[in-house]
């Protein structure tokens, strides 16, 4: 059975494309990697035809993807055979991305330490538009919190997600931390906004901007204490 008819074929193409772009690849690079993974090792002409990436751009993008480690060139049988390329397996792709993120974090922390005396914090109020960033922000707050109380006013889109974060018997697979053993949940239903209040942090939704929601992250002790009084 050919590679294109094996288990790789049923991939949800649009979902895979979106995930690749979230991991940092451009649209064209994502299309090239997705096509190579689905159709298997192929020459550039076939990759261009399957991916829809313009021929005048694909050569440079293939070279860049090679440099980044996401695709490899297959050694040709003879000099007359056109160059063949193949995609690395997803697990190796993820390791490459993780290594890039690790190096980025290491370099940024080193740079920040060297310039810490010049840094002035202005992070009491942040607007977050990316839902993945919001998820990681919530996880970080939970992981480092001392409080066992959570106040939130959930809407339909976020009730289950926020609730799962605090139920020891219902931990989500993609949450890479242990959930606290005991948390006192306080609910206020029928409110059309996400509202999380824990320790000195408040996260609440502001409004929808086009297709993206906006969330406000507040770290202000006086403001938080006022919100707790209002909730109680």
Secondary structure by P-SEA (a helix, b strand, c coil): cccccccccccaaaaaaaaaaaacccaaaaaaaaaaaacccccaaaaaaaaccccccaaaaaaaaaaaccccccccccccccbbbbbccaaaaaaaaaaaaaaaaaaaaaaaaaacccccccccbbbbccaaaaaaaaaaaaaaccccbbbbbcccccaaaaaaacccccccccccccccccccccccccccbbbbbcccbbbbbccccccbbbbbbbbcaaaaaaaaaaac
